[in-house]
Amino acid sequence: MKRVLMILALAGLGLAQENAELERAKKTLADWANLARYSTDNAKLSPEKNRVVFMGDSITDAWGRSGGKFWPDRPYVNRGISGQTTPQMLIRFRPDVIALAPKVVVILAGTNDIAGNTGPMTLEQIEDNLESMAELAKANGIEVVMSSVMPVCDYHRPQIARRPPEKIIALNEWIQAYCQKHKLVYLDYYSEMLDEAKLLKKELTNDGLHPNEAGYAVMEPLAEQAIAAALKK
């Protein structure tokens, strides 16, 4: 009898997980870029002379919400969405960045593209999307800070298989070169978060991908310096 009850319980758990995944899939199909996420918050914002918008994925999304401090005394706006890739960010770049009339946009994206969150992506496709966001910003008088993709590690959970370090390095090399060519500010999180094995430092993460409190503490002054440089332009 206990075995039967256990099988039924496991079946119920499996059905619940399937239903949850189905609901997530329905939500994604209805609003693939998740334009609804910040629509109400965007409408409530008042004009701000030196606004800075952070565009990104879960690393940005969690900043100040579940980890780190997100400058409560500065006109900085968090527009990160967990799991997103550059094509999704590109679609929502106008309502979530341009429409907010910021002085600076800080873009941190690419790790989920490498992982294939919305399907296979070549490095060239990721680069095209990053370039399009930068061009949209510059065309609207917004200074651009382009961030390096952060390293990953397997110290806590397997991450490297989905996000090979060589792809992260190649994408970061392109981002840095693009910033130099177009006189944009390059924000190098990557170099500051590496250990001797060229992986994300174990103490800066709890899962090998996302920064923990210590990780955000490393990122905060780097972002502040990059924003200050962009504001001087």
VEXSEGU-633212 format. One record per residue (C-alpha): residue in one letter; x, y, z. Coordinates in Angstrom, 2 decimals. Layout:
BEGIN
  res       c1       c2       c3
    a        X        Y        Z
...
//
This chain:
BEGIN
  res       c1       c2       c3
    m     0.00     0.00     0.00
    k     2.81     2.40     0.90
    r     4.45     1.71    -2.44
    v     1.21     2.48    -4.28
    l     0.79     5.73    -2.34
    m     4.38     6.69    -3.13
    i     3.85     6.03    -6.84
    l     0.67     8.11    -6.80
    a     2.43    10.92    -4.98
    l     5.28    10.93    -7.49
    a     2.78    10.90   -10.35
    g     1.00    13.86    -8.79
    l     4.29    15.72    -8.41
    g     5.16    15.02   -12.04
    l     1.76    16.27   -13.17
    a     2.15    19.44   -11.10
    q     5.56    20.12   -12.67
    e     4.15    19.55   -16.15
    n     1.29    21.95   -15.44
    a     3.71    24.58   -14.17
    e     5.87    24.21   -17.27
    l     2.77    24.44   -19.47
    e     1.72    27.67   -17.76
    r     5.20    29.14   -18.24
    a     5.12    28.14   -21.90
    k     1.70    29.78   -22.36
    k     2.95    32.97   -20.75
    t     6.02    33.02   -22.98
    l     3.96    32.48   -26.12
    a     1.59    35.28   -25.13
    d     4.42    37.76   -24.44
    w     7.72    36.33   -25.68
    a     9.81    39.38   -24.77
    n     7.91    39.91   -21.50
    l     6.94    43.47   -22.39
    a     4.33    43.38   -19.65
    r     6.89    42.89   -16.85
    y     7.75    46.57   -16.44
    s     4.93    48.34   -18.30
    t     3.20    49.57   -15.12
    d     6.45    50.57   -13.42
    n     7.59    52.44   -16.53
    a     4.37    54.45   -16.62
    k     4.90    55.57   -13.01
    l     8.41    56.95   -13.52
    s     8.85    60.71   -13.36
    p    11.38    62.56   -15.56
    e    14.93    62.31   -14.21
    k    17.93    64.22   -15.57
    n    20.64    61.63   -14.86
    r    18.71    58.38   -15.02
    v    20.66    55.18   -15.65
    v    18.90    52.02   -16.88
    f    20.36    48.56   -16.35
    m    19.24    46.19   -19.12
    g    19.94    42.52   -18.60
    d    18.94    39.03   -17.54
    s    18.72    37.35   -14.11
    i    22.06    38.76   -12.94
    t    20.62    42.24   -13.35
    d    17.09    41.23   -12.31
    a    18.29    39.90    -8.94
    w    20.48    42.92    -8.21
    g    18.92    44.64    -5.22
    r    15.96    42.27    -5.23
    s    17.47    39.03    -3.97
    g    21.14    39.97    -3.73
    g    23.38    43.01    -3.47
    k    22.41    46.66    -3.11
    f    21.00    48.53    -6.09
    w    21.82    52.17    -5.33
    p    18.64    53.23    -3.48
    d    19.89    56.84    -3.42
    r    20.64    57.07    -7.16
    p    18.31    57.49   -10.16
    y    19.18    53.98   -11.37
    v    16.47    51.75   -12.82
    n    16.65    47.94   -12.94
    r    15.16    46.45   -16.09
    g    16.62    42.95   -15.93
    i    14.45    39.90   -16.62
    s    15.52    36.44   -15.54
    g    16.33    33.98   -18.31
    q    16.26    36.49   -21.14
    t    18.42    36.50   -24.23
    t    19.55    39.39   -26.46
    p    16.70    39.04   -29.02
    q    14.16    39.40   -26.21
    m    16.00    42.41   -24.80
    l    16.19    43.98   -28.24
    i    12.41    43.78   -28.60
    r    11.81    45.50   -25.27
    f    14.68    47.97   -25.59
    r    12.40    50.80   -26.71
    p     9.80    50.61   -23.91
    d    12.20    49.55   -21.16
    v    15.13    51.83   -22.04
    i    14.55    54.48   -24.70
    a    11.11    55.53   -23.46
    l    12.59    56.16   -20.00
    a    14.97    58.80   -21.47
    p    18.03    57.76   -19.48
    k    21.40    59.44   -19.70
    v    23.13    56.02   -19.68
    v    22.18    52.41   -20.35
    v    24.24    49.55   -18.87
    i    23.82    46.40   -20.95
    l    24.72    42.99   -19.49
    a    23.65    40.17   -21.81
    g    24.79    37.09   -23.68
    t    25.20    34.29   -21.16
    n    21.68    32.93   -21.80
    d    22.21    33.18   -25.56
    i    25.30    31.00   -25.22
    a    23.25    28.57   -23.12
    g    20.54    28.45   -25.82
    n    17.67    29.64   -23.62
    t    15.62    30.70   -26.64
    g    17.19    28.32   -29.12
    p    20.63    27.93   -30.70
    m    22.52    31.21   -31.16
    t    25.82    31.84   -32.90
    l    28.24    34.38   -31.48
    e    27.63    36.52   -34.57
    q    23.89    36.62   -33.84
    i    24.53    37.65   -30.24
    e    26.92    40.35   -31.42
    d    24.37    41.64   -33.93
    n    21.77    42.03   -31.20
    l    24.19    43.79   -28.85
    e    25.22    46.11   -31.66
    s    21.58    46.89   -32.47
    m    20.88    47.83   -28.85
    a    23.94    50.08   -28.80
    e    22.92    51.73   -32.06
    l    19.37    52.34   -30.82
    a    20.71    53.92   -27.66
    k    23.18    56.20   -29.46
    a    20.53    57.26   -31.99
    n    18.44    58.45   -29.05
    g    21.20    60.32   -27.26
    i    21.85    57.64   -24.64
    e    25.41    56.84   -23.59
    v    26.22    53.13   -23.67
    v    28.05    50.95   -21.17
    m    28.52    47.42   -22.49
    s    29.38    44.81   -19.88
    s    31.46    41.70   -20.29
    v    29.71    38.37   -19.84
    m    30.61    36.97   -16.44
    p    32.60    33.75   -16.04
    v    30.97    30.57   -14.75
    c    32.18    27.58   -12.73
    d    31.17    24.06   -11.71
    y    32.15    24.38    -8.04
    h    28.52    24.41    -6.89
    r    26.45    23.14    -9.84
    p    27.32    22.15   -13.41
    q    27.38    25.31   -15.55
    i    30.33    25.05   -17.92
    a    28.74    22.55   -20.33
    r    25.98    25.04   -21.23
    r    28.23    28.09   -21.13
    p    31.69    27.06   -22.39
    p    34.40    29.48   -21.21
    e    35.87    29.74   -24.71
    k    32.59    31.17   -26.02
    i    32.37    33.64   -23.14
    i    35.95    34.75   -23.83
    a    35.30    35.14   -27.56
    l    32.15    37.19   -26.97
    n    33.91    39.40   -24.43
    e    36.76    40.03   -26.84
    w    34.24    41.19   -29.44
    i    32.40    43.42   -26.92
    q    35.64    45.06   -25.82
    a    36.77    45.63   -29.42
    y    33.35    47.02   -30.35
    c    33.47    49.47   -27.45
    q    36.95    50.63   -28.42
    k    35.94    51.11   -32.05
    h    32.77    53.05   -31.25
    k    34.06    54.89   -28.18
    l    31.69    53.21   -25.74
    v    32.47    52.36   -22.13
    y    33.49    48.74   -21.58
    l    32.56    47.36   -18.16
    d    34.84    44.43   -17.38
    y    33.25    42.25   -14.71
    y    34.88    39.14   -16.17
    s    38.52    39.84   -15.28
    e    37.72    40.85   -11.71
    m    35.76    37.68   -10.95
    l    38.20    35.03   -12.23
    d    40.14    32.63   -10.06
    e    43.48    30.97   -10.86
    a    41.69    28.32   -12.93
    k    40.11    31.06   -15.09
    l    36.66    30.28   -13.66
    l    34.19    32.28   -11.58
    k    35.55    32.52    -8.04
    k    33.82    30.02    -5.79
    e    33.22    32.58    -3.05
    l    31.43    35.01    -5.41
    t    28.57    32.66    -6.32
    n    26.26    30.06    -4.83
    d    25.42    28.26    -8.07
    g    28.34    28.87   -10.44
    l    26.42    31.38   -12.57
    h    24.80    34.12   -10.50
    p    26.70    36.42    -8.15
    n    25.97    36.22    -4.44
    e    26.30    39.13    -2.00
    a    30.09    39.01    -2.32
    g    29.80    38.90    -6.10
    y    27.59    41.96    -6.28
    a    29.98    43.72    -3.91
    v    32.70    43.22    -6.54
    m    30.42    44.38    -9.36
    e    29.03    47.51    -7.70
    p    32.16    49.74    -7.78
    l    33.01    48.55   -11.29
    a    29.57    49.55   -12.52
    e    29.80    52.87   -10.68
    q    33.13    53.68   -12.33
    a    31.78    52.78   -15.78
    i    28.68    54.94   -15.29
    a    30.80    57.87   -14.12
    a    32.93    57.55   -17.26
    a    29.84    57.48   -19.47
    l    28.31    60.53   -17.75
    k    31.47    62.53   -18.50
    k    30.99    62.12   -22.25
//
